[in-house]
């Protein structure tokens, strides 16, 4: 089971690079009140920018440019609010010249309010960028932040941990959960308990800085939607916020197997209740994961349910993907599905769910090595751009995120489905180069178990869509109006992008770029509107899935693209997903 961990202050180097040098698609930044921003940063100061090592040109008009600086940027420190800073400090600033968060830089001689971040491995190496909330002193946000920063309580006051517990009854609504106990285990194992007020809010002040494990004390009949560890980091005089949801504690357990009896640990499962109008909130989600094909659904309200997974087929004639439901215990016919009945907080165990005929589980094993042949530990290996070898058969919907980490000898093992083609990708963040190294996209048609596959981390750059990689020099391609003779070819190209799930990446060679060209026509063909809807609906679905996986930046990119390329079939679902994303980012500070 995917176990998200909410952290609030110490960010790994790879995440810092991703945060301040975002991949090209769209640039979006999470908000947060000044106390939360103060808590997240490792250094906060007012300083004058002295110099940078990279000169960046920003075009303001056809022949009008202004120049800023990035790279290793020096500041004279005038006023320090957080961090052990001398009279001068250097901060790494990414120019983002090759993506939609840039070009970015700072102006020499200008005074800034700076929020700088660091990793646990290198706590004195500071980073900042467009999503750091750093700004010139003449902005409204700087004035608001300085009002807070210049009135900080004395050092040693402690931090504040606050949040809200919601009672989530799914399609019956959600509200604050009063009189709910939350247990906090802080530095040196000290335990603090707090009880929510009538609105479900809680707040603890004066806490020593450090990491805190947050343990909701669910009353009888309630539980989490999924097992997770909640951990936050708290700075002295900082504020960290969390959100907790309590669901009716019905549970369903079972095992996912193929027809040969091999366990399958990647299925993305759904249960839909009888008598509830279908909408974005009318399903309960689960996964088979962790080993032996075990799956579970948590937080299931009382009712009668049909359990299913989806098989996605590419319908080239209709220019869209079709989703066909495959029901428990093993049928494509809804009328033949076994109905699962739960009472309040009831537990159903022992379900055996077999994959469709012909979907046999296979394994892909191998090693990741560096260019000199040495094994690479702690590299991530995963599948991208999954498609069936026979489009009429389709592919199974799987877990949103499926990467494994190599062991000390560089070895990895992945599960696959026979008759499916994958892009196999290995990658690792190189702290010396401050970017990813990867193996390139290896196309792998799986029929039997695969052994001794070797992946070499020989390429440099960020991971893009479908196993493609965005090199440092990649730029957004210009969108030009197509000539009449190109239209038919562009529509055929768009079909291929949809079938390959190349929706918004790689840049210049995806459904988005093709659609934007077709929309420039004075009288676009009728297919363009239908294709836009198909792509937008798929982006919405993927954006919601990324949100469930706590991949907030990816979700933001997908949902933004869905709105840009829409309208979607269900505008209310898009608005709800956008609202849920905003709430999640406010709660987590991400």
N, C-alpha and C positions, 0 to 999 in steps of 0.2 A: 504494500500500500504506500502510495506516495505520501511522505510525511513532511509537510512544509514547516519551516522554522522561521518564525518572525524575529528578525534582528533589527536593532535600531541604531548601532553606532559604529562598530568595527567592521569595515567592508573589505573583502578580499581584493587583491590587486586586479584580478580579472574583472570583477564587478565595477571597480573604479574606472577602469579603461572603458568599459561598456557604457557607464553612466556619462562620462565626459567626452567620449568619442563615439557617439551613437551611430549605428549603421544607417545607411541612406534609405529612406522611405518616408519618414516624417519625424519631426522633432516635437516631443511633448515632455513636460516636466511636472512632477508632482508638487502640490502646494504644501502648506503647513504653516502653523502659527509660529511667531518668533521663538517661543520657548522650545518648540519641537525642533526647529532648525538649529538652535543653539545646542541642543542635546546631540544631534546627529553629527555635527562637525567636530573635528579635533582641534581646530584653531579658528578663532574669530577675531578679526582686528580691523582697524581703520589704518590705511596706509597709502602712500603715494607710489604709483607705479614708476619705476626707475628705468627698466630696460627689459627687453625680451630677446631671445635668440632666433626667433622666426618672424620675418616680416610678412604680413598678410594684407592683401589688397581686397577691399570691399567695394564693389561697383554700386554707385548711387544713381547713375544716369548713363546715357549712351557713351559718353566720353568722360565721365566724372568718377573718380575713385578717391576713396580715403584709405589711409593705411593705419593698421593696428599691429600689435605684436603679440606673439604667443611663444610656445616652447618653454624654456626655463626663464620665468619672469621674476625679476627682483623687485622688492618693495622696501621702502623705508617705513617702519612701524611707528605710527603716531599714537595709537591707542589700542591696547590689547585687552580683550575680554575673556579669552580662553586660549590655553596652550602656552607652553614654555617658549616664548619668543624673545629674541634679542632686539636690537635696534634695526636689524635688517633680516629679511626672510626671503627664500626663493620658493616659488610655487610653480608646479608644472601645469601649463595651460594648453589644452589641445586646440588646434586651430579649426578642426572639423571642416577643412577645406573641401573634402570629398563627400560630404553628406549634407542632409537637410538641416542639421543643427549649426551649419556654418555658412560662410567662413566666420570665424569668431576670434576675437582677440581683445586686448586692452590698449588704451591710449597712454603713451608716455607722458608723465607729468600730471596725470589726472588722479584725484583721490578717490579711493574705493572703500566700500565696506565689503570685506572678504570673508567668505566661508570656505575653509580649506579642509580637506579630508585626507586620511592616511589609512594604510592597511596595517593589520596586526604584525605582519612580517617586517614592515618598514615604517614604524610609527612616526619617524621624523621627516619622511619624504611626503610633501604635501601636494595635493592635486586640487584643481578647481576647474570650472567650466560653465557652460550656459545653463546647466540644470542645478547649479550650486546655490542659487539665490544671491550670488555676489553681484554688486551693483554700484554705480556711481553714487556719490553722496547726495545728489540733487533729486533723487527719485522719491516718490511717495513711500515705496516699500522700505527704502533706507531710513527715512525719517521715522517710520513706525517701528522698525527694528531697533534703531538707536534709542528710542524712548524706552524700550524694554531693556536693552543692554546696559544703558547708563543708570538704570535703577535696579540692577541685580541685587539680590540679597547678599549678605556677607559670605565669603568662601567658607565652606564647611557646613552650610545650611542644609545640604542634602538635596536630593532630587524628588520629583513628583512622578508617580505612576498613576495614570487614570485611564478609564475606559468605560464601556457600557456592555451589559449582558442583555441580549435580545432573546425572547422566546419566539422561536421560528416554527410556526405551524404550517409552513409551506403554503399551499393554496388557500388556507383559511386565514392567512395574514400573519403579521409579526408585531411584537410590541416589547417594551422594556420588561425585564424580569426582576421584580422587587424581592428583597430579602434573600438574595442569592449570595453564597459565600465564595470568595475567591482567595486562594492561598498563594502567597508569594514566598519563594525560597531564595534568599539573597546571598551575598558574600558570606563566607564562613558558615553557611548552612542555617543562618538565622531565618526563622519562619514568622511571617506576618499574615494575619487573616483580616479581610475586610468584607463588609456586607453591603450590598447595593441598596440604594434608596428606592422610592416608589416608582421612579422612572427607569430603574435598572442601572443607574450610574454609580461608579465608585471612584474614589480618589484617596491616595495615600501620600502624605507629605513627609519631608525630613528623612528620606531613605538614603542610606550610604551609597555612594557610587559603586557601580559594578554590574555584573550580569545577574538577571533575575529569571527564575523559572516560574511561570504562571500556571497554576493548577486549578481549573474550575472544579468546584465541589457540586457536581450535578445531583439534585435531589432525586428521589425514587421516581422512576417513570420518565426521566429525561436523560439525554446524553448528547455527545457530539455528532456531527455529520460524518466525520472521519477522525481516526486517531491522529493526533498531532502533538508535537512538543512546541509549546509557546515559550520563547525566550526573548527577552528584551535586554538591552544594555542601557544603563542610566548614568548620566554624568552629574556631577555635583552642580546644582542649580538648574539642571535641565529637566525637561518634561518628556516622558514617553507615553504613548497611548496605544491601547490594544482594543480589539473588539472580540467578543465571545458570543456565540450563538448556541442556544440550547434547543434541541429537537426532541420530539416525542421518541422515546427510546425503543422503538421497534427495530428488529434486526433480522436479516436474512443471510444465511451462510450456505456455501456450497462449493462445488469443485468443477472446474472447466477442463474437459478432456477432448482429444480428437477421437476419431472412430477406431484408431489403433490403440487407444488407452494412454497416449502420452499427454502429460499435463500441458496446459497453455496458460501463460502468466501475463498476457498482454491485452486481454479483451477489455473493451470499454462497454459496460453493460448499463441497461436502463430498465426501470419498472414503471409502467403507466397504470394509474388507478382507474377502475371503472367508475362511471358516473361523474367524472370531473372533465369539464371542457378542456380540450388540449390547448396549452399555451406554454410559454417559456418556463413556467414554474410548476407544471403539472407532471413532472417526472422526478423519480428518485434515481440517482446515479451511483454506480459501483464499478469496481475493477477486479479482475483476477490478477493477482500480483504476489510477489514475495516467495513463491515456490509451491510446487505440487498443484498448481492451478487453483489454489484456494481463492474464493471471492467472497465479498461481504457487502451488504448494504446496511448503513447505519442511519438512524434518525428517520425511520419509516413510520408514518402515521397509520392508524388502524384503517383497514380497507381491503379490497380485493384487487389484485394486481396481475398483470401479465408481464413476465420477464422476457427481455429480448436483447439481441445485439443487431447491429446493422451491417449489411453487405452493400458496399458502394459499387455501382456499375456505371461505366461511361457509356451514355447513349448518344452516339455521334449524330444520328439522324435528327434527334430532338435537340441537339446542341446543349445537353445538360447532363449532370450526374443524377442518377436515380438511387434512392435508398430503399432497400428491401429489408423488411424486418424478418429476423430468424428467431422464432419463439422457443422458450423452454417448454418441454424437454428436448425438442429437436424437430421443428417443423416451420415451414414458411407460411402456413395457414393459421390465421388468427383463431379460427373456429376450433382448431385442434390443439391450441395451447392449453397447458395446465394452469388454472387460476390459483394463485397463492393468496391465502386469506390470513390476515393478521388482526388480532385484537390489540388493545392498547398496550404498548410496551411489550408485546409478545415477541418471542424469539423462534424463528423457523430455521432448522438446521438440516444438513445432510442432503441437499439438492445435488444431483449429478446432471450436468449440462454438457451435451456433446456438440462439437463443432459440426457444421454441415458436411455432407459427403464430399470427399475430394479435398478438403482443407486439412492437410496433414502437417503436424508440427515438425519442424526441422531445427537444427542448431547450426550456428555459424561461429566457429572458434578460430582464434589466431593470436598474433602478437603485434604490438606497435613498437616500432624501432625508430631511432634517429638516423639521419643520413649516414652516420658511421657504423650503423648496424647494432648499436647498443640498445637493449630493451628500455622502453620508456614507461615508468610507473605513473599512475594517477593521470593518465590521458583518458579522454572521454571518447567513446566509440558509439555510433548510433546509425540508424537507418533514416534516409531521407527519400522523398519522392517515390513513395510506394505505389506500384501499379501491378495489375494482374497481367500475366503472360497472355491470358485470353480475356479481352475486355468484357465479353458476355458473362464471364463468371464473377468478376468483381474482386474486391479486396475487403477484408474485415476492418471495421473501425477499431482502432487500438488506442492504448493510452496516449495522451497528448504528448508527454515527454518520455522518451525511451532511450536513455543513454546509460551505458555501463562504464565503470571506471576500471582501468587496467590494474592488475596486482603488481607486486614488487618486481616480477619478471616480465612485465609488459603484456601479460596474457589477458584475453577477454573472451566472453561467451555471450552470444545473443540468441534469442528465439526468433524464428522466421516461420513462414507458411510456404509449403511447397507450391510451385506454380506461380510464384510472385517474384517480381523484379524490384530490387532495391538499389539505392545509392548508399554505399557503405563509406562512412566518413569517420576518421579519427582526428582529434584536435587537442591541443593543449595550449594554455596561455604561457608565453615566454616572458618572464619578468625582466629579463635583460633587454629584449627588444621592445617590451611593452606592447606586444600584439600577439595574435594567435599564430601558431604554426599548425599545419594540417596536412593530411595525406592526399588531398585532391579527391574528387568524386569517383569512386570505383563502382561501375555498374555490375550488379551481381544478380543473375537469374538463378534462383534457388529451386532445385528439384529434389536433391538429397541433402544429407548432412554435409556441411562444409568444414574441412579441417585445415589447419596450418596456413591460414590466410595471413599474409604479412602486409602491414600498412606502414609506409614510411612517411614521417613528418618532414616532408621536403619542401612544402609550399608555405608562403607567408601571406597573411591577410585574415579578414573577417569571414565568418561563415555566412553565406547567403542562402537563398531558398533552393530547394531541390538539389542539394549537394554542390551547387555552384558557389563560388567564393568571390567576394568583392575585393579586388586588389586596391592598393592604396591610391592608384591613379584613376580609379573608376569615377566617372561623373555622370550626372543625370543627362540622358540623351535628349536633344531638343525634340519637341513634338511638332510635326509639320503636317499640313493638310495633304491627304493622299490624292494622287491623280486618279481620274476615273478608271483607268486600266488597272490600278492597284487594288481596288475595292474588293473584288472577288478573292484575290489572294490574301488580303488582310483578314477577311472573314474566315477563310480556311485556316489561316495561322492562328486566329483566336480560338477556333475549335481545338487545335492542338495544344495551346496553352491551357485550356480548361481541362482537357484530358490528362495533361501532365501535372496539373495543380500548380502551374507557374502563374500565380495570380498577381502578385505585386513584386516579385523578385524572380530572376535577377534583373537589375535595372536595364531598361531599354529592350528587354526580350521577355515580356510577360504580358498577361492579359490586360493589365492596367495601361501600359504604354500603347498597346494596339487599340484599345477602346478609346483612349483619349484622341488618337489620330482619327478614328472613324467619326467621332463626335464633332470634329471640325468641318465635316461635310455640310453643305447648306441643306441638303435633303438626305439624311442618312437612310440606308435601307431599313425596312421593318425589323430585320433580324437584330439590328444593333440594340434596340430597346430590350428585346428578350434576352440577349446575351448579357447586357448590363445587369439585368435582374438576377440572372443565374450566377454571375460572378459576385455580385453584392450579397446575395443570400449565402453563398459559400463562405465569403469573408466574415459575415456575421456569425455563422456557425463556428468558424475557427476562432474568432475573437472571443466568443463566450467560452469556448473550451480552454483557451489560453488563460482567461480570467479565473476559471475554476482551478487551474494549475498554478495560480499566483504569479503567472508570467505577465506582469502588468504592462510593461513597455510593449511587449509583443501584442498584447490584447489591444492596447491603444492604437498601434499602427494598423491592425486589422480592422478595427471598428471605424477608424477614420477613413480608411479606404472604402469600406462598405458604404459609408455615407456619401463619399465623393462619387462613387460609381453607380449608386442606386438610382431610383428608389428600390429598397428591399421589399419583399412581399409582405413583411410584417413590421411596419414602422414602429409600432409600440414595443416590439421585442428589442429593436435597436436602441430606442430611447432608454429602456430599462437596463440594457447591458451597459450603456454609457453611464447611467446613474450609479449602477452597482460598482463600476470601475472607479468612479470618483470617490465613492464611499470607502472602498477598499484601500485606496491610496491615502486617503485622509487618516484612516485608522492606523495603517502601518507606516506612514511617513514615506512611502515609496511611490 
